[in-house]
Amino acid sequence: MKNLSKFFCTCGIILLSFYTSQAQFVLKEADQQFGLYNFANAVKLYTQAYQLKKTTYAAEQLAESYRLIRDYKQAESWYAILVQSASTKPATYKWYAEMLKANAKYAEAKIAFQKYEAVLVKATPQELKQIDLWKASCDSAVKWMKNPKLISILNETSLNSAQADFGAVEYQNTVVFTSDRSYADVKQPESAKPFLKFDKATKLPNKKVYGWTGNAYLQIFQKDGKQDQISIFNLKAKEDFHVGTPSFSADGNEVYFTLTRVPEKVERVKKSASTINVEIYCTKKVNGAWTEAIPFRYNRSQKWSVADPFLTPDGNTMYFVSNMPGGKGGTDVYYCKRNVDGTWDDAVNLEVVNTSGNERSVALDDRYFYFSTDGLISMGGLDIYRARIKAGTLGKIENLGFPINSSQDDFAYSLTSSKKRFLSSNREGGLGSDDIYSYIDTEKITIPFKSQIFDKETHLPLANAVITLSKNNTDVKIQTDENGKYKLALDEDTDYNLLVDKTNYVSLGTKISTKKVDIDSVMKLDLALEKIVIEKPIVLDNIYYDFAKANIRPDAAKELDKLVKILKENPTIWIELSAHTDVQGNEKYNQWLSELRAVSAVKYIVNNGIDKSRIQAKGYGESKPVDLSKKCTIIQNQRNRRTEFKIVKQ
């Protein structure tokens, strides 16, 4: 007996050693991909490594990778695991708070910021000031969400793609914007030569794919409203990788834009990759054709970046952003005046709007100065602000509020000749990473909607649940109050998807519609959420199998579709899906059959859009019957032939 026990222990050690070495090999591969900024590939490999061996390092790298590719839900999930550790690094609390804030969980984010402050050792006055700003932002965001602007944000689906689309501006009855979509998807001018001819001694980046995003390089595109066709806007910017963010003169014959150009001589940095920053160029239209682009005065591609040009309507002032030395931090807004000879005067730091954060994308009319920054009290990331222009000076800076701003980045605000306003955002619900949105600056007719969220078991109200209301690829978020209540203003004659999300609860989605609803009525809908209990088996009703078979019956498919819905509404959870047999027949055969049934169910779920890394198939044979009787009825045997799932990671 002792020898047998020793044998099993030895086998266990060998098996453990095998999985450990395999995990280390996968981690090494993941680290290589991470180092190359191929974060999507790194995520897959770190996931494999974590499933082989649950290490803090793999969890840290998963959190970081998801954050860098801006998948904030997944990043929050991994940071939530990390903050449970006794050896949690202070920065982990900060990033956890940032992810909660990005997911509009402001009350929880504020608590996480407070924990970050508590664990900081010898925090500087500047760090404490920054934390106070973050906490104040959480409070302000909740207030803005409770008092939204009565406007409808519209996703410009005719402009957007599955990639990044931003910076829309009006130009001669067309819309011009920046995108990293595939060039093959659009009409190209014959003269377009989008890449620089490099010196033979220079190692070229991939000419088709930008390594960080895995997409094409940024280009300027144009949509003709009459023909409803998108084409590349050719500026004869021959020597470039990225081209974007154009600003046109009032007559449309002059344009400033941003591009990345590799200089003839690259300054090498010892034991490090050389960085080429973005620059601003200008071109003019002569006899209907754009002339060769000329560089802006402040271009220093290997010293600092200059970007986001904005030429005022009178053509005499240009605003831009830069991280050149002497600023307040990050990228600052600068402006310069045009001289009589057409050259640009010395740049002036617009100190009244600049912060220690990043300022971006200026726009202005005769009343307001607009810009984006992440350095003021905000809803999250970059928010759009404005300041009243009075006698050539700027008044008080105000946040444009909700829903113009969201919990993520909102920028590239632009005005049109009508009351239409464009903005860009990576908020949830869009078609790509950044999308172009618009709204009309007028109030609209709305229908009041009230709801309360409860705990399904205790029936107690759930405070700080996040409600996401979606329509036409546009999301709006709001939090429940201390009584689990919230209210929204819905557009008339509109279909919505509504998702309720609360930390440690299973998210719940439903549909609501204002079609055939009296505009003078008040809509009501209360919902209950189920608390997540790790490793608790949940029986899927009516997932039965015919005797000695593993195929998915039509009635079982309907129930598995419900699980698919849960997994789609809760993209961070992992589950174990298990199958069980009745007690009839041979035990080994039943074990094999249950494994086959579990695999069959998982295959069905994966074929319906769920990543297979999130589901583990497990067969238990007849080892865990619901009814222990050896003389079960037909109905009892069918109950034993069941499928269950349990959440193993939330």
C-alpha positions as CSV (number, residue, x, y, z in Angstrom):
1,M,0.0,0.0,0.0
2,K,2.9,2.4,0.9
3,N,4.6,1.6,-2.4
4,L,1.3,2.2,-4.3
5,S,0.9,5.5,-2.5
6,K,4.5,6.5,-3.4
7,F,3.8,5.6,-7.0
8,F,0.8,7.9,-7.2
9,C,2.8,10.7,-5.5
10,T,5.7,10.3,-7.9
11,C,3.3,10.4,-10.9
12,G,1.7,13.5,-9.5
13,I,5.1,15.2,-9.2
14,I,6.1,14.2,-12.7
15,L,2.7,15.5,-14.1
16,L,3.0,18.7,-12.1
17,S,6.6,19.2,-13.4
18,F,5.4,18.7,-17.0
19,Y,2.6,21.3,-16.7
20,T,5.0,23.7,-15.0
21,S,7.6,23.4,-17.8
22,Q,5.0,23.7,-20.4
23,A,3.6,26.9,-18.8
24,Q,7.1,28.4,-18.6
25,F,7.6,27.7,-22.3
26,V,4.3,29.4,-23.2
27,L,5.2,32.3,-20.9
28,K,8.4,32.8,-22.8
29,E,6.6,32.9,-26.1
30,A,4.0,35.3,-24.6
31,D,6.8,37.6,-23.4
32,Q,8.3,37.8,-26.8
33,Q,5.0,38.8,-28.3
34,F,4.4,41.3,-25.6
35,G,7.9,42.8,-26.2
36,L,7.0,43.3,-29.9
37,Y,3.7,45.0,-28.9
38,N,1.7,42.2,-30.5
39,F,-0.6,42.3,-27.5
40,A,-3.5,40.3,-29.1
41,N,-1.1,37.4,-29.6
42,A,0.3,37.9,-26.1
43,V,-3.2,37.6,-24.6
44,K,-3.8,34.2,-26.2
45,L,-0.4,32.9,-24.9
46,Y,-0.7,34.3,-21.4
47,T,-4.2,32.8,-21.2
48,Q,-2.8,29.4,-22.1
49,A,0.0,29.8,-19.5
50,Y,-2.4,30.8,-16.8
51,Q,-4.6,27.8,-17.5
52,L,-1.6,25.5,-17.2
53,K,-0.4,27.2,-14.0
54,K,-2.2,30.1,-12.2
55,T,0.7,32.5,-11.6
56,T,0.6,36.1,-10.5
57,Y,2.9,37.0,-13.3
58,A,0.6,35.6,-16.0
59,A,-2.3,37.5,-14.5
60,E,-0.3,40.7,-14.4
61,Q,0.6,40.4,-18.0
62,L,-2.9,39.6,-19.0
63,A,-4.2,42.7,-17.2
64,E,-1.5,44.9,-18.8
65,S,-2.1,43.4,-22.3
66,Y,-5.8,43.9,-22.2
67,R,-5.3,47.5,-20.9
68,L,-3.0,48.3,-23.8
69,I,-5.4,47.0,-26.4
70,R,-8.2,48.9,-24.6
71,D,-10.3,45.9,-23.7
72,Y,-11.2,47.5,-20.3
73,K,-13.7,44.8,-19.2
74,Q,-11.2,42.0,-19.5
75,A,-8.5,44.2,-17.9
76,E,-10.8,45.0,-15.0
77,S,-11.4,41.3,-14.4
78,W,-7.7,40.5,-14.2
79,Y,-6.8,43.5,-12.0
80,A,-9.7,42.4,-9.7
81,I,-7.9,39.0,-9.3
82,L,-4.6,40.8,-8.6
83,V,-5.9,43.1,-5.9
84,Q,-7.0,40.1,-3.9
85,S,-3.3,39.2,-3.3
86,A,-1.6,40.2,-0.1
87,S,1.5,41.3,-2.1
88,T,-0.4,43.5,-4.5
89,K,1.7,46.3,-6.0
90,P,0.5,49.9,-5.4
91,A,0.2,50.5,-9.2
92,T,-2.2,47.6,-9.5
93,Y,-4.8,49.5,-7.4
94,K,-4.3,52.5,-9.6
95,W,-4.9,50.5,-12.8
96,Y,-7.8,48.6,-11.3
97,A,-9.4,52.0,-10.4
98,E,-8.7,53.2,-13.9
99,M,-10.4,50.2,-15.5
100,L,-13.4,50.5,-13.1
101,K,-13.7,54.1,-14.2
102,A,-13.4,53.2,-17.9
103,N,-16.3,50.8,-17.4
104,A,-18.4,53.5,-15.7
105,K,-18.2,51.8,-12.2
106,Y,-17.5,55.2,-10.6
107,A,-18.4,54.3,-7.0
108,E,-16.1,51.3,-7.0
109,A,-13.4,53.2,-8.8
110,K,-13.4,55.9,-6.1
111,I,-12.9,53.2,-3.4
112,A,-10.0,51.7,-5.5
113,F,-8.4,55.1,-5.8
114,Q,-8.7,55.5,-2.0
115,K,-6.9,52.1,-1.6
116,Y,-4.2,53.2,-4.0
117,E,-3.7,56.4,-1.9
118,A,-3.5,54.3,1.3
119,V,-0.9,51.9,0.0
120,L,1.4,54.6,-1.5
121,V,4.6,55.0,0.4
122,K,5.9,58.5,0.7
123,A,3.4,59.9,-1.9
124,T,4.5,63.3,-3.3
125,P,2.1,66.3,-3.1
126,Q,1.7,66.0,-6.9
127,E,0.6,62.4,-6.6
128,L,-1.9,63.2,-3.9
129,K,-3.3,66.1,-5.9
130,Q,-3.7,63.7,-8.9
131,I,-5.5,61.1,-6.8
132,D,-7.8,63.8,-5.4
133,L,-8.6,64.8,-9.0
134,W,-9.4,61.2,-9.9
135,K,-11.7,60.8,-6.9
136,A,-13.5,64.1,-7.7
137,S,-13.9,62.9,-11.3
138,C,-15.8,59.8,-10.0
139,D,-18.2,62.0,-8.1
140,S,-18.7,64.5,-11.0
141,A,-19.3,61.7,-13.5
142,V,-22.2,60.3,-11.3
143,K,-23.8,63.8,-11.2
144,W,-23.4,64.3,-14.9
145,M,-25.0,60.9,-15.6
146,K,-28.0,61.7,-13.4
147,N,-28.5,65.0,-15.3
148,P,-27.8,64.2,-18.9
149,K,-28.0,66.6,-21.8
150,L,-31.2,66.0,-23.7
151,I,-29.6,65.1,-27.0
152,S,-29.2,61.9,-29.0
153,I,-25.6,60.7,-29.8
154,L,-25.6,59.1,-33.3
155,N,-23.0,56.6,-34.5
156,E,-22.1,57.7,-38.1
157,T,-22.2,54.1,-39.4
158,S,-21.7,55.2,-43.0
159,L,-18.3,56.6,-42.0
160,N,-17.2,54.0,-39.5
161,S,-15.5,50.6,-40.0
162,A,-14.3,47.8,-37.8
163,Q,-11.0,49.7,-37.4
164,A,-10.3,53.2,-36.0
165,D,-12.2,56.1,-37.5
166,F,-11.9,59.6,-36.1
167,G,-11.4,63.3,-36.7
168,A,-14.4,64.0,-39.1
169,V,-14.5,67.5,-40.5
170,E,-16.7,69.2,-43.1
171,Y,-15.1,70.0,-46.5
172,Q,-16.9,71.3,-49.6
173,N,-20.1,69.3,-49.1
174,T,-18.1,66.2,-48.1
175,V,-16.9,64.7,-44.9
176,V,-13.1,64.1,-44.5
177,F,-11.8,61.9,-41.7
178,T,-8.9,59.7,-40.6
179,S,-8.9,55.9,-40.5
180,D,-6.7,52.8,-40.4
181,R,-9.1,50.7,-42.4
182,S,-7.8,48.5,-45.2
183,Y,-7.0,50.5,-48.3
184,A,-8.5,47.6,-50.4
185,D,-11.9,48.6,-49.0
186,V,-11.9,52.0,-50.7
187,K,-11.4,53.7,-54.0
188,Q,-7.8,54.8,-54.5
189,P,-6.5,57.6,-56.8
190,E,-4.1,56.5,-59.4
191,S,-1.4,58.9,-58.2
192,A,-1.5,57.7,-54.6
193,K,2.0,56.6,-53.4
194,P,1.4,56.0,-49.6
195,F,5.0,55.0,-48.6
196,L,8.4,56.5,-48.6
197,K,11.3,55.0,-50.5
198,F,13.8,54.2,-47.8
199,D,17.6,54.1,-47.8
200,K,18.7,50.6,-48.4
201,A,20.6,50.5,-45.1
202,T,17.4,51.2,-43.2
203,K,15.3,48.3,-41.8
204,L,11.8,49.0,-43.0
205,P,8.7,48.6,-40.9
206,N,6.0,46.5,-42.5
207,K,4.5,48.6,-45.3
208,K,1.0,47.2,-45.0
209,V,0.5,46.7,-41.3
210,Y,1.2,48.9,-38.3
211,G,2.6,46.6,-35.6
212,W,1.0,48.1,-32.6
213,T,-2.6,47.9,-33.9
214,G,-2.3,45.1,-36.5
215,N,-4.2,47.4,-38.9
216,A,-3.2,49.5,-41.9
217,Y,-1.5,52.8,-41.4
218,L,-3.7,55.9,-40.8
219,Q,-4.8,57.6,-44.0
220,I,-7.2,60.5,-44.8
221,F,-10.5,59.5,-46.4
222,Q,-13.4,61.4,-47.9
223,K,-17.0,60.6,-48.1
224,D,-19.1,62.2,-50.9
225,G,-22.6,62.6,-49.6
226,K,-24.1,62.6,-53.1
227,Q,-22.5,59.4,-54.2
228,D,-22.3,57.8,-50.8
229,Q,-18.8,56.6,-51.7
230,I,-15.6,56.6,-49.6
231,S,-12.2,57.2,-51.2
232,I,-8.7,58.2,-50.2
233,F,-8.2,61.9,-50.0
234,N,-5.0,62.4,-51.9
235,L,-2.8,65.2,-50.6
236,K,0.4,64.0,-52.5
237,A,1.9,63.2,-49.1
238,K,4.2,60.7,-50.8
239,E,6.7,60.2,-48.0
240,D,4.7,58.9,-45.1
241,F,3.4,56.1,-43.0
242,H,0.6,57.7,-41.0
243,V,-1.4,60.6,-42.5
244,G,-4.3,62.2,-40.7
245,T,-6.2,64.9,-38.8
246,P,-6.5,67.5,-41.6
247,S,-7.6,71.2,-41.0
248,F,-8.7,73.2,-44.0
249,S,-8.8,76.9,-44.7
250,A,-12.2,78.5,-45.1
251,D,-11.9,78.6,-48.9
252,G,-10.7,74.9,-48.9
253,N,-7.5,75.7,-50.8
254,E,-5.1,75.2,-47.9
255,V,-4.8,72.2,-45.5
256,Y,-2.6,71.3,-42.6
257,F,-2.3,67.7,-41.6
258,T,-0.3,65.3,-39.5
259,L,2.1,62.6,-40.9
260,T,4.9,60.3,-39.9
261,R,8.0,60.7,-42.1
262,V,11.2,58.8,-41.7
263,P,14.1,61.2,-42.2
264,E,17.0,60.5,-44.5
265,K,19.3,60.2,-41.5
266,V,17.9,58.5,-38.4
267,E,19.6,59.4,-35.1
268,R,20.4,56.1,-33.5
269,V,19.9,55.5,-29.8
270,K,22.3,53.0,-28.2
271,K,20.7,49.7,-27.3
272,S,17.2,51.1,-28.1
273,A,14.8,51.5,-31.0
274,S,14.7,54.9,-32.6
275,T,11.5,56.9,-32.2
276,I,10.1,58.9,-35.1
277,N,7.4,61.4,-33.9
278,V,4.5,62.8,-35.9
279,E,4.9,66.1,-37.7
280,I,2.6,68.7,-39.3
281,Y,2.7,69.5,-43.0
282,C,0.9,71.9,-45.3
283,T,-0.2,71.8,-48.9
284,K,-2.1,74.3,-51.1
285,K,-4.4,73.8,-54.0
286,V,-3.2,75.6,-57.2
287,N,-5.2,75.3,-60.4
288,G,-7.3,72.6,-58.8
289,A,-4.3,70.4,-57.8
290,W,-2.6,70.0,-54.4
291,T,1.1,71.1,-54.4
292,E,3.9,69.2,-52.8
293,A,3.6,69.2,-49.0
294,I,5.9,71.5,-47.0
295,P,6.9,71.0,-43.3
296,F,5.7,73.1,-40.4
297,R,8.2,75.3,-38.6
298,Y,8.2,73.3,-35.3
299,N,8.7,69.8,-36.8
300,R,11.4,67.8,-34.9
301,S,10.5,64.2,-35.6
302,Q,13.3,62.8,-33.4
303,K,12.9,65.2,-30.6
304,W,9.1,65.7,-30.1
305,S,5.7,65.4,-31.7
306,V,3.5,68.1,-33.2
307,A,0.0,67.1,-34.2
308,D,-3.7,68.0,-34.3
309,P,-3.4,71.2,-36.4
310,F,-6.4,73.6,-36.4
311,L,-6.4,76.6,-38.7
312,T,-8.8,79.3,-37.6
313,P,-11.5,80.4,-40.1
314,D,-9.6,83.7,-40.9
315,G,-6.4,81.7,-41.6
316,N,-4.3,83.9,-39.3
317,T,-3.8,81.6,-36.3
318,M,-2.9,77.9,-36.1
319,Y,-3.4,75.8,-33.0
320,F,-1.6,72.5,-32.5
321,V,-0.5,70.1,-29.7
322,S,3.0,69.1,-28.9
323,N,5.1,67.5,-26.1
324,M,8.1,69.8,-26.8
325,P,10.2,70.9,-23.8
326,G,8.8,73.7,-21.7
327,G,5.2,72.5,-21.5
328,K,3.1,71.6,-18.4
329,G,3.3,67.8,-19.2
330,G,2.0,65.3,-21.8
331,T,0.9,67.2,-24.9
332,D,0.1,70.9,-24.5
333,V,-1.9,73.2,-26.8
334,Y,0.2,75.9,-28.6
335,Y,-0.7,78.6,-31.1
336,C,1.1,80.8,-33.5
337,K,0.2,83.8,-35.7
338,R,0.8,84.0,-39.4
339,N,3.2,86.7,-40.5
340,V,2.6,89.0,-43.5
341,D,5.0,86.9,-45.6
342,G,3.0,83.7,-44.8
343,T,5.5,82.2,-42.3
344,W,4.5,81.3,-38.8
345,D,5.6,83.4,-35.8
346,D,6.9,82.0,-32.5
347,A,4.7,79.4,-30.8
348,V,2.9,80.3,-27.6
349,N,1.9,77.8,-24.9
350,L,-1.8,78.3,-24.2
351,E,-1.3,78.0,-20.5
352,V,-4.9,78.7,-19.5
353,V,-6.1,75.3,-20.9
354,N,-3.0,73.2,-20.4
355,T,-2.5,70.7,-17.6
356,S,0.0,68.0,-16.5
357,G,-2.1,65.6,-18.6
358,N,-2.6,65.4,-22.4
359,E,-4.4,68.1,-24.3
360,R,-5.7,67.2,-27.8
361,S,-7.8,68.4,-30.8
362,V,-8.7,72.1,-30.7
363,A,-11.7,73.5,-32.4
364,L,-13.4,76.9,-32.1
365,D,-16.1,79.2,-33.4
366,D,-16.9,82.8,-32.7
367,R,-18.3,81.9,-29.2
368,Y,-16.4,78.9,-27.8
369,F,-13.0,77.3,-27.7
370,Y,-13.2,73.5,-27.6
371,F,-10.5,71.0,-26.7
372,S,-10.0,67.6,-25.1
373,T,-7.9,66.7,-22.1
374,D,-7.4,63.9,-19.6
375,G,-5.9,66.4,-17.1
376,L,-9.1,67.9,-15.6
377,I,-12.1,66.5,-13.8
378,S,-13.6,64.1,-16.3
379,M,-15.8,61.0,-16.9
380,G,-12.7,59.0,-18.0
381,G,-9.9,59.3,-20.4
382,L,-10.1,62.3,-22.7
383,D,-13.2,64.4,-22.2
384,I,-14.3,67.3,-24.4
385,Y,-14.4,70.8,-22.8
386,R,-15.2,74.3,-23.8
387,A,-14.4,77.9,-22.7
388,R,-16.3,81.0,-23.6
389,I,-14.4,83.5,-25.8
390,K,-14.7,87.0,-24.4
391,A,-12.8,89.9,-25.9
392,G,-10.0,87.6,-27.2
393,T,-9.6,85.8,-23.9
394,L,-10.9,82.5,-22.6
395,G,-13.4,82.3,-19.7
396,K,-14.2,79.4,-17.4
397,I,-13.6,75.9,-18.7
398,E,-16.6,73.6,-18.5
399,N,-17.0,69.9,-19.3
400,L,-19.6,69.2,-22.0
401,G,-21.1,66.5,-19.8
402,F,-23.0,63.3,-20.5
403,P,-23.7,61.8,-23.0
404,I,-21.3,63.9,-25.1
405,N,-18.5,62.6,-22.9
406,S,-18.3,59.0,-21.8
407,S,-16.2,56.8,-19.4
408,Q,-13.6,56.4,-22.2
409,D,-11.8,58.7,-24.7
410,D,-13.9,61.5,-26.3
411,F,-12.0,63.9,-28.6
412,A,-11.8,65.5,-32.1
413,Y,-14.8,67.8,-31.6
414,S,-15.7,69.6,-34.8
415,L,-18.5,72.0,-36.0
416,T,-20.3,72.1,-39.3
417,S,-22.2,74.8,-41.1
418,S,-25.4,73.4,-39.6
419,K,-26.2,72.6,-36.0
420,K,-24.6,69.2,-36.4
421,R,-21.5,68.4,-34.3
422,F,-19.0,65.6,-34.8
423,L,-16.9,63.9,-32.1
424,S,-14.8,60.8,-31.9
425,S,-14.8,58.2,-29.2
426,N,-13.8,54.7,-28.3
427,R,-16.8,54.2,-26.0
428,E,-18.5,50.8,-26.0
429,G,-21.0,49.8,-28.6
430,G,-19.2,51.2,-31.6
431,L,-18.2,49.5,-34.8
432,G,-14.4,49.8,-34.2
433,S,-11.8,50.9,-31.7
434,D,-12.6,54.6,-32.4
435,D,-15.8,55.7,-34.0
436,I,-17.2,58.9,-35.4
437,Y,-20.3,60.2,-33.7
438,S,-22.6,63.2,-34.2
439,Y,-25.4,65.0,-32.5
440,I,-27.7,67.9,-33.3
441,D,-27.5,70.8,-30.9
442,T,-31.2,70.9,-30.1
443,E,-33.4,69.2,-27.5
444,K,-35.7,66.4,-28.5
445,I,-38.9,64.7,-27.4
446,T,-38.3,61.9,-24.9
447,I,-40.2,59.2,-23.0
448,P,-39.3,58.7,-19.3
449,F,-38.1,55.3,-18.3
450,K,-37.7,54.2,-14.6
451,S,-36.3,51.0,-13.2
452,Q,-35.0,49.3,-10.1
453,I,-32.4,46.6,-9.8
454,F,-32.6,43.9,-7.1
455,D,-30.6,40.9,-5.8
456,K,-32.4,37.9,-7.1
457,E,-32.1,35.9,-3.8
458,T,-32.4,38.6,-1.1
459,H,-34.6,41.0,-3.1
460,L,-32.5,43.8,-1.7
461,P,-31.8,46.8,-4.1
462,L,-28.4,46.9,-5.8
463,A,-26.7,50.3,-5.7
464,N,-24.0,51.3,-8.3
465,A,-25.1,48.8,-10.9
466,V,-24.1,50.0,-14.4
467,I,-26.9,50.3,-16.9
468,T,-25.9,50.3,-20.6
469,L,-28.5,51.4,-23.1
470,S,-27.7,50.6,-26.7
471,K,-29.2,51.6,-30.0
472,N,-27.7,51.8,-33.5
473,N,-24.1,51.1,-32.4
474,T,-24.3,53.8,-29.7
475,D,-24.1,53.2,-26.0
476,V,-25.2,55.3,-23.0
477,K,-24.3,54.4,-19.4
478,I,-25.8,55.3,-16.1
479,Q,-25.5,54.0,-12.5
480,T,-28.2,53.0,-10.1
481,D,-28.5,55.1,-6.9
482,E,-28.4,53.9,-3.3
483,N,-31.9,52.4,-3.7
484,G,-31.0,50.5,-6.9
485,K,-33.0,53.0,-9.0
486,Y,-32.2,54.9,-12.1
487,K,-34.1,56.8,-14.8
488,L,-33.5,57.5,-18.5
489,A,-34.9,59.6,-21.3
490,L,-35.7,57.4,-24.3
491,D,-36.3,58.5,-27.8
492,E,-39.7,57.8,-29.2
493,D,-40.3,55.0,-31.7
494,T,-37.0,53.3,-31.0
495,D,-35.7,49.8,-30.1
496,Y,-33.1,49.5,-27.4
497,N,-30.9,46.8,-25.9
498,L,-30.4,47.2,-22.1
499,L,-27.6,45.5,-20.1
500,V,-27.3,45.5,-16.3
501,D,-23.8,45.0,-14.9
502,K,-22.8,44.7,-11.3
503,T,-19.5,43.5,-9.9
504,N,-19.8,39.9,-8.5
505,Y,-23.2,39.5,-10.3
506,V,-24.1,37.8,-13.6
507,S,-24.8,40.6,-16.1
508,L,-28.4,40.6,-17.5
509,G,-29.5,41.8,-20.9
510,T,-33.0,42.5,-22.2
511,K,-34.8,44.5,-25.0
512,I,-37.1,47.5,-24.6
513,S,-38.9,49.5,-27.2
514,T,-40.8,52.8,-27.3
515,K,-42.6,51.9,-30.4
516,K,-46.4,52.2,-29.9
517,V,-45.8,53.8,-26.5
518,D,-47.6,57.0,-25.6
519,I,-45.1,59.9,-25.3
520,D,-47.0,61.1,-22.2
521,S,-46.5,57.8,-20.4
522,V,-43.8,56.6,-18.1
523,M,-42.2,53.2,-18.9
524,K,-41.1,50.9,-16.0
525,L,-39.1,47.7,-15.7
526,D,-37.5,46.1,-12.6
527,L,-34.8,43.5,-13.0
528,A,-33.1,41.0,-10.6
529,L,-29.5,40.0,-10.8
530,E,-28.0,36.6,-9.7
531,K,-24.9,36.7,-7.5
532,I,-21.8,34.9,-8.8
533,V,-20.7,32.0,-6.6
534,I,-17.5,30.5,-7.9
535,E,-17.6,26.7,-8.4
536,K,-21.3,26.4,-7.7
537,P,-23.0,24.0,-10.1
538,I,-25.9,25.4,-12.1
539,V,-28.1,22.9,-13.9
540,L,-29.1,23.8,-17.4
541,D,-32.8,23.0,-17.7
542,N,-33.9,20.5,-20.4
543,I,-30.4,19.7,-21.6
544,Y,-31.2,16.0,-22.0
545,Y,-29.6,13.3,-24.2
546,D,-31.2,10.3,-25.8
547,F,-30.1,7.0,-24.3
548,A,-26.4,6.2,-25.3
549,K,-26.2,9.3,-27.5
550,A,-24.3,12.6,-27.3
551,N,-25.8,14.7,-30.1
552,I,-27.5,18.0,-29.2
553,R,-31.2,17.7,-29.5
554,P,-33.3,20.7,-30.7
555,D,-34.7,21.2,-27.2
556,A,-31.2,21.2,-25.8
557,A,-30.0,23.7,-28.4
558,K,-32.6,26.2,-27.1
559,E,-31.2,25.9,-23.6
560,L,-27.6,26.1,-24.7
561,D,-28.5,29.3,-26.6
562,K,-29.4,30.8,-23.2
563,L,-25.9,29.9,-21.9
564,V,-24.4,31.5,-25.0
565,K,-26.3,34.6,-24.3
566,I,-25.0,34.7,-20.7
567,L,-21.4,34.2,-21.9
568,K,-21.8,37.0,-24.4
569,E,-23.2,39.4,-21.8
570,N,-20.4,38.4,-19.4
571,P,-17.3,38.3,-21.5
572,T,-14.9,37.9,-18.6
573,I,-16.2,34.7,-17.0
574,W,-14.8,31.3,-17.6
575,I,-16.9,28.2,-17.0
576,E,-16.6,24.4,-16.6
577,L,-19.3,22.7,-18.5
578,S,-20.0,19.2,-17.3
579,A,-22.1,16.3,-18.6
580,H,-23.5,13.4,-16.5
581,T,-25.1,10.0,-17.4
582,D,-27.7,7.9,-15.8
583,V,-26.6,4.9,-13.7
584,Q,-27.5,2.3,-16.4
585,G,-24.8,0.4,-18.2
586,N,-21.1,0.0,-17.8
587,E,-19.3,2.6,-15.6
588,K,-16.4,3.1,-18.0
589,Y,-18.7,3.4,-20.9
590,N,-20.7,6.0,-19.1
591,Q,-17.6,8.0,-18.3
592,W,-16.6,8.0,-21.9
593,L,-20.2,8.9,-23.0
594,S,-20.3,11.9,-20.5
595,E,-17.0,13.2,-21.8
596,L,-18.4,13.0,-25.4
597,R,-21.6,14.8,-24.4
598,A,-19.6,17.6,-22.6
599,V,-17.4,18.1,-25.7
600,S,-20.5,18.1,-27.9
601,A,-22.1,20.8,-25.8
602,V,-18.9,22.9,-25.7
603,K,-18.5,22.6,-29.5
604,Y,-22.1,23.9,-30.0
605,I,-21.3,26.9,-27.8
606,V,-18.0,27.6,-29.5
607,N,-19.7,27.4,-32.9
608,N,-22.1,30.1,-31.7
609,G,-19.3,32.7,-31.1
610,I,-17.7,31.9,-27.7
611,D,-14.0,31.6,-27.4
612,K,-13.1,28.0,-26.6
613,S,-10.4,29.2,-24.0
614,R,-13.3,30.3,-21.8
615,I,-14.9,26.8,-21.5
616,Q,-13.6,23.6,-20.1
617,A,-15.5,20.4,-20.9
618,K,-15.7,17.8,-18.1
619,G,-17.5,14.4,-18.1
620,Y,-18.4,12.9,-14.7
621,G,-20.1,9.7,-16.0
622,E,-22.5,8.3,-13.4
623,S,-20.4,9.4,-10.4
624,K,-22.7,12.3,-9.5
625,P,-26.3,11.2,-10.1
626,V,-29.3,13.4,-9.0
627,D,-31.3,10.3,-8.1
628,L,-29.2,7.6,-6.3
629,S,-31.7,4.8,-7.0
630,K,-30.5,1.9,-9.1
631,K,-34.1,1.4,-10.3
632,C,-34.8,4.8,-11.7
633,T,-37.8,5.6,-13.8
634,I,-37.4,6.9,-17.3
635,I,-37.9,10.5,-16.1
636,Q,-35.4,10.0,-13.3
637,N,-32.8,8.5,-15.7
638,Q,-33.3,11.5,-18.0
639,R,-32.7,13.9,-15.1
640,N,-29.4,12.1,-14.4
641,R,-28.5,12.6,-18.0
642,R,-28.0,16.3,-17.4
643,T,-25.6,19.1,-18.2
644,E,-24.3,21.7,-15.7
645,F,-22.0,24.6,-15.7
646,K,-20.1,26.4,-13.0
647,I,-18.2,29.7,-13.1
648,V,-14.5,29.2,-12.4
649,K,-13.4,32.7,-13.1
650,Q,-15.4,35.9,-13.1
